[in-house]
Amino acid sequence: MTEKIGSQIAHIILQGFLEYFAEFRKITSNAKQRFINAEWRACQQASKDRLNMYLDRVLAVQAQVEQDCGPRTRDRQVWAHAKSAYSELIENFSNYEIAETFFNSIYCKFFDHKHISNEYLFVLPTENRPQRSKELDQSIFNTYHSGGNIKQVLHDILDDFDLDQPFENKERDIDRMRTLILKELPASIIRNLDAHTVVHKSVFYRGKTAYLIGKVVCQEVTIPFVVPILLNDKREIFVDTLIFDPNQLSIIFSFTRAYFKVDAPVPFEIVRFLHDLMPLKTASELYNSIGFNRHGKTKFYREFIAHMEHSEDKFVTAEGIKGMVMSVFTLPSYDIVFKVIKDKFTPPKEVTRQVVKEKYLLVSRHDRAGRMADTQEYANFLFPKDRFSDECLNELLEVAPSTVEIQGDNVLIKHLYTERRMIPLNIYLETANEHEIKAAIYEYGKAIKELAAANIFPGDMLFKNFGVTRHKRVVFYDYDEIMPLTECNFRVIPPAVTPEQEMASEPWYSVAVNDVFPEEFRIFLLGRPEIRKVFEENHSEIFEASYWQGLQQAILNGEVLDVLPYPESIRFKRD
């Protein structure tokens, strides 16, 4: 009977997975039509729908299993048989790793992320599936041999990726791409007849941009490149630039950006292709980047376990000013922070635990515009107790006793978020030289503006709530006070009528919950004269209520203010 019920569960979960994956691909494949129709609001909604759809499908499958299989669904031995049966069912699936994660999600719904064992679910990766070659599948990309004729190769590439829209000026774009290639690539590669160009067959869509991703290969040398394609007001397409800088490619695929929509019948093959171009990115990051963030969580956990096995350092409290809402810790050898919501918030914070969770959910579903760090939420995360410093563990037990508990040799954290570790901006500025200060403050202002363009008002804009990435980009990471920009009421401080009002310690005017007075930002943000000077030179409009009101109106009028993930300076100039 146990085996029979396990087999029944396996078949129900498999059907749910097949429906999920088909719907995922349907939403994704419609990205092309939304792009050529300039349906930018629909693009944003599709991103939310694709993320929400996973949980909806998991809950539906859970309900179906409970209905069909009864109380035995709480028997873990039944799940051991279910896993075995399911593993056989997906034996020849090319997307088996996504199927395994889907099974894990159903199991965790039944057992509240407890009793995590490879006996019952796929904690460890399944190795040596018969359909997975060690070599990259060449059917997923097009290969072009130049024979010394760069222009013809560029023609062929653009012709192969027909987006069903006319070009604004294809010959102009090809000439500009050719000129840049001659400037950027070594002559030895350009002249080498064995050199060839590889471009992934699937177009990567995000926001208002379609991206072609590829590489130039010459003997042992691989040079990645990106071709961003945009629409003009007449819905004609044009090549916006050609990017060879690997750092820029990494930024385009950054953890601070929304997930791409790219047709991925075999997700592993796209991840393998991308990893060849960006070897410093982990598999979890790359699965996230193409929309399989649930499997990205699975991969992260496995990467974390592997790192723990090959390291000896201890968890410590993360550097920076301690948060009023979160306790944050990290492993010095690992570039991730773990964030735990405190039981009680330090005054004057008045938000609740549920509100904080809702803010983090908002970020996970929103266009992060390259300025908010992606987070992953985990329940019942186990850590070895001996890997914590005394100071770190004592702090966690003190500020979050309802969430953190010791279980023998382990520390159980019932709820936490993981996030990429960055240098807090306030700490970065303490040791930065003059050039670094100017660059960081310019980036800080841009971060605020680009968040606003994505309809996000960060609330608390103090330096301590922003981080500096390895690419020196400034990113916001404290979400407990964020809100949609359109829900704010930006006001000018009314002039004082009497000298007593002007000298009073309390405002002489009424202040509602969502009122924001941008002119006050000068007082709270810009203490150091050199910082004030740089900010005023580049971003003084941030202190004007009219600037924020104009952005609000544009958003309310239906405009989608897309933020490009590469510098304005490298874009091709258009006639």
C-alpha positions in Angstrom: 0.0 0.0 0.0 2.8 2.4 0.8 4.4 1.9 -2.6 1.1 2.3 -4.3 0.3 5.6 -2.6 3.9 6.8 -3.3 3.5 6.0 -7.0 0.1 7.8 -7.0 1.7 10.9 -5.5 4.5 10.8 -8.0 2.1 10.8 -10.9 0.1 13.7 -9.5 3.2 15.7 -9.0 4.5 14.9 -12.4 1.3 16.1 -14.0 1.5 19.3 -12.0 5.1 19.8 -13.1 4.3 19.3 -16.8 1.5 21.9 -16.5 3.8 24.3 -14.7 6.6 24.0 -17.2 4.2 24.4 -20.2 2.7 27.5 -18.7 6.2 28.9 -17.9 7.2 28.5 -21.5 4.0 30.0 -22.8 4.4 33.2 -20.7 8.0 33.3 -21.7 7.5 32.7 -25.5 5.0 35.5 -25.6 7.8 37.9 -24.7 8.6 38.4 -28.4 5.1 39.6 -29.2 5.0 41.9 -26.2 8.3 43.4 -27.4 7.3 44.1 -31.0 4.0 45.5 -29.8 5.7 47.7 -27.2 3.4 46.4 -24.5 5.6 47.4 -21.7 3.0 47.2 -18.9 2.2 43.7 -20.1 5.9 42.8 -19.9 5.9 43.8 -16.2 2.7 41.9 -15.5 4.0 38.8 -17.3 7.1 38.8 -15.0 4.8 38.8 -12.0 2.5 36.2 -13.4 5.4 33.9 -14.1 6.7 34.2 -10.6 3.3 33.8 -9.0 2.3 30.9 -11.2 4.8 28.6 -9.5 3.3 28.9 -6.0 -0.2 28.6 -7.5 0.7 25.4 -9.2 2.4 24.0 -6.1 -0.6 24.7 -3.9 -2.9 23.2 -6.5 -0.9 20.0 -6.6 -0.7 19.8 -2.8 -4.5 20.0 -2.6 -4.8 17.3 -5.3 -2.4 15.0 -3.5 -4.3 15.5 -0.2 -7.7 14.9 -1.9 -6.6 11.7 -3.7 -4.2 10.2 -1.2 -5.7 11.0 2.2 -3.9 11.0 5.5 -1.0 8.8 4.4 0.5 11.9 2.7 1.9 12.7 6.2 3.9 9.5 6.2 7.5 10.2 5.2 8.0 6.6 4.1 5.3 7.1 1.6 7.4 10.0 0.3 10.5 7.9 0.1 8.6 5.7 -2.4 7.1 8.7 -4.1 10.6 10.1 -4.7 11.8 6.8 -6.1 8.8 6.5 -8.4 9.1 10.1 -9.5 12.8 9.7 -10.2 12.0 6.9 -12.6 9.2 8.9 -14.3 11.6 11.8 -15.1 14.6 9.5 -15.9 14.8 10.7 -19.5 13.6 14.3 -19.0 16.0 16.9 -20.4 14.8 19.3 -17.7 14.9 16.8 -14.8 16.6 19.2 -12.4 13.6 21.6 -12.6 11.3 18.6 -12.1 13.2 17.5 -9.0 12.9 21.0 -7.5 9.2 21.0 -8.2 8.9 17.7 -6.3 10.9 19.3 -3.4 8.4 22.2 -3.3 5.4 19.9 -2.9 7.2 17.9 -0.1 8.1 21.1 1.8 4.5 22.2 1.6 3.4 19.0 3.4 6.2 19.0 6.0 6.7 22.8 6.5 10.3 22.6 5.3 11.1 20.1 8.1 12.5 16.5 7.9 14.8 17.5 5.0 16.6 14.3 3.9 17.7 13.0 0.6 15.7 9.9 1.4 12.5 11.8 0.9 13.3 14.5 -1.6 16.1 15.6 -3.9 18.5 17.4 -1.5 21.5 16.2 -3.4 21.8 16.5 -7.2 21.1 13.4 -9.3 24.2 12.5 -11.2 24.8 10.7 -14.5 21.3 11.1 -16.1 21.7 9.3 -19.4 20.5 12.3 -21.5 23.0 14.8 -20.2 26.1 15.1 -22.2 29.3 16.5 -20.8 29.6 18.7 -24.0 27.6 21.8 -24.7 24.6 21.0 -27.0 25.5 22.7 -30.3 21.9 22.7 -31.4 21.1 25.7 -29.1 23.3 28.2 -31.0 24.2 29.3 -34.5 27.8 29.3 -35.6 29.2 31.8 -38.1 32.6 31.6 -39.9 33.7 35.0 -41.1 36.3 34.1 -43.6 37.5 37.6 -43.1 34.2 39.1 -44.0 32.9 40.7 -40.8 30.1 42.6 -42.5 28.6 39.4 -44.0 28.6 37.7 -40.6 26.8 40.6 -39.0 24.2 40.5 -41.8 23.7 36.8 -41.2 23.3 37.2 -37.5 20.7 40.0 -37.8 18.9 38.1 -40.5 18.7 34.9 -38.5 17.2 36.8 -35.6 14.3 38.3 -37.4 12.1 40.0 -34.8 9.2 40.4 -37.3 9.8 44.2 -37.3 11.6 46.4 -39.9 15.0 47.8 -39.0 15.3 51.6 -38.6 18.5 51.4 -40.6 20.2 48.0 -40.7 23.1 49.0 -42.9 24.0 51.8 -40.5 23.8 49.5 -37.5 26.0 46.9 -39.2 28.6 49.5 -40.2 28.7 50.7 -36.6 29.1 47.2 -35.2 31.9 46.5 -37.7 33.7 49.6 -36.7 33.5 48.8 -33.1 34.7 45.2 -33.7 37.8 46.5 -35.6 38.5 48.7 -32.6 37.8 46.3 -29.8 39.0 42.9 -31.0 42.7 42.0 -31.5 43.8 42.0 -35.1 45.1 38.5 -34.7 41.6 37.2 -34.0 40.0 39.3 -36.8 42.5 38.0 -39.4 42.4 34.4 -38.1 40.3 32.3 -40.6 39.6 29.7 -37.9 37.9 32.2 -35.7 34.1 31.9 -35.5 31.1 33.5 -33.9 28.6 31.7 -31.8 25.2 33.2 -30.9 22.5 31.6 -28.8 19.4 30.9 -30.8 17.0 32.2 -28.2 16.6 35.9 -27.7 16.8 37.2 -24.1 14.0 39.7 -23.4 13.8 42.0 -20.4 12.1 45.3 -20.0 12.1 47.2 -23.3 15.2 45.4 -24.7 15.9 42.2 -26.7 19.4 40.8 -26.3 21.4 38.6 -28.5 24.1 36.7 -26.5 27.1 35.2 -28.0 30.8 34.8 -28.2 33.8 35.0 -30.6 35.9 31.9 -30.4 39.5 31.7 -31.7 41.5 28.7 -30.6 41.6 28.8 -26.8 40.3 32.4 -26.6 36.6 33.1 -26.0 35.3 36.7 -26.0 31.7 37.1 -25.0 29.5 39.8 -26.4 25.9 41.2 -26.2 23.8 42.9 -28.8 21.0 45.0 -27.2 18.1 45.7 -29.6 15.5 48.4 -29.0 12.4 49.8 -30.6 11.9 53.4 -31.8 8.6 55.3 -31.7 7.6 53.8 -35.1 8.2 50.3 -33.7 11.3 49.9 -35.9 14.1 48.0 -34.4 17.7 49.2 -34.1 21.0 47.9 -32.5 21.7 50.1 -29.6 25.3 49.0 -29.0 27.6 46.1 -29.1 29.2 45.1 -25.8 32.4 43.1 -25.4 33.3 44.1 -21.9 32.9 41.0 -19.6 32.1 43.3 -16.7 29.2 44.8 -18.6 27.9 41.4 -19.5 28.1 40.4 -15.8 26.1 43.6 -14.9 23.5 42.8 -17.5 23.0 39.5 -15.8 23.3 41.0 -12.3 21.5 39.8 -9.2 20.0 43.4 -9.0 17.9 42.9 -12.1 14.6 41.3 -13.1 14.8 37.8 -14.6 15.1 37.4 -18.4 12.4 35.8 -20.5 14.2 33.4 -22.8 12.8 30.2 -24.2 14.5 27.4 -22.3 13.2 24.0 -23.2 16.4 22.6 -21.6 17.4 25.2 -18.9 20.6 23.4 -18.0 21.9 24.0 -21.5 21.3 27.7 -21.4 22.9 27.9 -17.9 25.9 26.0 -19.2 26.2 28.3 -22.3 26.0 31.4 -20.0 28.5 30.0 -17.5 31.0 29.6 -20.3 30.7 33.3 -20.9 30.6 34.3 -17.2 32.6 31.7 -15.3 32.5 33.8 -12.1 28.7 33.5 -11.8 27.4 30.5 -9.9 24.8 28.1 -11.4 22.2 29.4 -8.9 22.7 32.9 -10.1 22.3 31.9 -13.7 19.2 29.8 -13.1 17.7 32.8 -11.3 18.6 35.1 -14.2 16.5 33.0 -16.7 13.5 32.8 -14.4 14.0 29.5 -12.6 14.5 31.1 -9.3 13.0 28.2 -7.4 15.7 25.9 -8.8 18.1 28.7 -8.2 17.3 28.3 -4.5 18.0 24.6 -4.7 21.3 25.2 -6.4 22.3 27.8 -3.9 21.6 25.5 -1.0 23.8 22.8 -2.6 26.5 25.4 -3.3 26.3 26.5 0.3 26.7 23.0 1.6 29.7 22.4 -0.6 31.3 25.6 0.6 30.8 24.7 4.2 32.5 21.4 3.6 35.5 23.1 2.1 35.9 26.0 4.6 36.6 26.4 8.3 35.8 30.0 9.1 32.9 31.0 11.4 29.8 33.1 10.9 30.1 36.6 12.2 27.9 39.7 12.4 28.0 41.5 9.0 29.9 44.8 9.0 28.0 48.0 9.1 25.6 49.8 11.4 23.3 47.2 13.0 19.8 47.3 11.5 16.7 48.2 13.5 14.7 45.5 11.8 17.1 42.8 10.7 20.1 41.0 12.2 22.5 40.2 9.5 25.4 37.7 9.6 27.8 36.3 7.1 30.7 33.9 6.5 33.8 35.8 5.7 34.8 33.3 3.0 31.4 33.5 1.3 29.9 36.5 -0.5 26.4 36.0 0.9 24.7 37.6 3.9 21.9 35.9 5.9 19.1 38.3 7.2 16.9 37.4 10.1 13.9 39.5 11.2 14.2 40.6 14.8 11.4 39.8 17.3 11.3 43.5 18.4 12.3 46.4 16.3 14.5 49.2 17.6 12.5 52.5 17.9 11.5 54.5 16.0 10.6 51.6 13.6 6.9 50.8 13.9 6.5 48.2 11.1 5.5 44.7 11.8 7.1 41.4 10.9 4.3 40.7 8.3 4.8 44.2 6.7 8.6 43.5 6.4 7.9 40.1 4.7 5.4 41.9 2.4 8.1 44.4 1.4 10.6 41.7 0.6 7.9 39.9 -1.5 7.3 43.2 -3.3 10.9 43.4 -4.2 11.0 39.9 -5.5 8.1 40.6 -7.8 9.1 44.0 -8.9 11.5 45.3 -11.6 14.6 45.9 -9.5 16.1 48.2 -12.2 19.6 47.1 -11.3 19.4 48.9 -8.0 17.8 46.4 -5.6 19.5 43.2 -4.6 17.6 40.0 -5.3 16.8 38.0 -2.1 15.8 34.4 -1.6 13.6 33.3 1.3 14.2 30.1 3.2 12.4 28.3 6.0 14.0 26.0 8.7 17.6 26.5 7.5 20.0 24.4 9.5 23.6 25.5 10.3 26.3 23.7 12.2 26.5 25.3 15.6 30.3 25.1 15.8 30.6 27.4 12.7 29.2 30.4 14.6 31.3 32.8 16.6 30.0 33.3 20.1 29.2 36.9 19.5 27.2 36.2 16.4 25.2 33.3 17.8 24.5 35.2 21.1 23.2 38.2 19.2 20.8 36.0 17.1 19.5 34.3 20.1 19.0 37.6 21.9 17.2 39.6 19.1 15.3 36.8 17.4 14.6 34.1 20.0 11.3 33.1 18.3 13.1 32.4 15.0 16.5 31.0 16.1 16.9 28.0 18.3 19.7 25.5 19.1 19.0 21.9 18.3 21.9 19.7 19.5 24.9 20.4 17.3 22.8 22.6 14.9 21.3 26.1 14.8 17.8 26.2 13.3 16.7 29.4 11.8 13.0 29.2 11.0 12.9 32.1 8.6 15.7 34.0 6.8 16.6 35.8 3.6 19.9 35.4 1.7 21.3 38.3 -0.3 24.6 39.1 -2.0 27.1 40.7 0.3 28.2 44.2 -0.5 30.3 46.9 1.2 27.9 49.3 3.0 28.2 52.7 1.3 28.8 54.5 4.6 31.8 52.2 5.3 33.0 52.4 1.7 33.1 56.3 1.9 35.2 56.3 5.1 38.3 55.0 3.3 37.5 56.0 -0.3 39.8 58.5 -2.1 38.5 61.6 -3.9 37.9 59.8 -7.2 36.1 56.9 -5.5 33.9 59.3 -3.5 32.8 61.2 -6.6 32.0 57.9 -8.4 30.2 56.4 -5.5 28.1 59.5 -4.8 27.2 59.8 -8.5 26.2 56.2 -8.4 24.2 56.7 -5.2 22.1 59.5 -6.9 21.6 57.4 -10.0 20.4 54.5 -7.8 17.8 56.7 -6.2 16.6 58.0 -9.6 16.5 54.6 -11.2 14.5 53.2 -8.3 12.1 56.0 -8.8 11.8 55.3 -12.5 10.8 51.8 -11.5 8.1 53.2 -9.2 10.0 52.5 -6.0 10.6 55.0 -3.3 13.2 53.6 -0.9 12.0 55.5 2.2 15.1 55.5 4.3 17.9 56.8 2.0 20.7 56.9 4.5 24.1 55.6 3.2 24.0 52.6 5.5 21.1 51.2 3.5 23.0 51.1 0.3 25.9 48.8 -0.7 28.7 48.9 -3.2 29.2 45.9 -5.5 32.4 44.5 -6.9 31.7 46.5 -10.1 31.4 49.7 -7.9 27.7 50.0 -8.5 25.6 51.3 -5.7 22.6 49.1 -4.8 19.8 49.5 -2.2 19.3 46.6 0.2 17.1 47.7 3.1 13.5 47.2 2.1 11.4 47.7 5.3 10.3 51.2 4.3 10.0 51.0 0.6 6.7 51.8 -1.2 5.5 52.5 -4.7 6.5 56.0 -5.7 2.9 56.6 -6.8 1.7 56.2 -3.2 3.9 59.0 -1.8 2.7 62.6 -1.4 5.7 64.8 -2.3 5.4 68.2 -0.7 7.2 71.5 -0.4 7.6 72.7 3.2 5.3 75.7 3.6 7.0 78.9 4.8 6.8 79.8 8.4 4.3 82.5 9.2 5.7 83.6 12.5 9.2 83.7 14.1 8.0 81.3 16.7 7.1 78.7 14.0 10.4 79.1 12.4 12.3 78.4 15.7 10.0 75.6 16.9 11.5 72.2 17.3 8.3 70.6 15.9 6.9 71.2 12.4 4.3 74.0 12.2 2.5 72.2 9.4 0.6 68.9 9.3 2.4 65.7 8.2 0.5 62.7 7.0 1.9 59.1 6.9 3.0 59.2 3.2 4.1 62.8 3.1 7.6 63.3 1.8 9.5 66.6 1.8 12.5 66.2 -0.6 14.2 69.4 0.5 14.8 67.7 3.9 17.1 65.2 2.2 19.9 67.7 2.2 19.9 67.7 6.0 19.8 64.0 6.5 22.0 62.7 3.7 24.8 65.2 2.9 26.9 65.9 6.0 30.4 66.0 4.5 31.1 69.1 2.3 32.8 67.1 -0.5 29.9 64.7 -0.7 27.4 67.5 -0.7 29.3 69.2 -3.6 29.3 66.1 -5.8 25.7 65.3 -5.1 24.5 68.9 -5.8 26.4 69.0 -9.1 24.8 65.8 -10.4 21.6 65.2 -8.7 20.2 68.4 -7.2 16.7 67.8 -8.7 16.3 65.0 -6.1 15.7 67.8 -3.5 12.8 69.2 -5.5 9.2 68.0 -4.9 8.4 68.8 -8.6 11.0 66.3 -9.8 9.3 63.5 -7.9 5.8 64.7 -8.9 6.8 64.6 -12.5 8.0 61.0 -12.3 4.7 60.1 -10.5 2.7 61.6 -13.3 4.6 59.8 -16.0 4.1 56.5 -14.2 0.4 57.2 -13.7 0.1 58.1 -17.4 1.2 54.6 -18.2 4.8 55.3 -19.1 7.3 52.6 -18.3 10.6 54.4 -17.7 13.0 51.6 -18.6 16.6 51.7 -17.2 19.3 50.4 -19.4 21.8 48.1 -17.7 24.8 49.7 -19.5 26.3 53.2 -19.7 24.8 55.8 -21.9 28.3 56.5 -23.1 28.6 53.2 -25.0 25.4 53.5 -27.0 25.6 54.1 -30.7 24.6 57.6 -31.7 21.5 57.6 -33.9 20.8 60.0 -36.8 
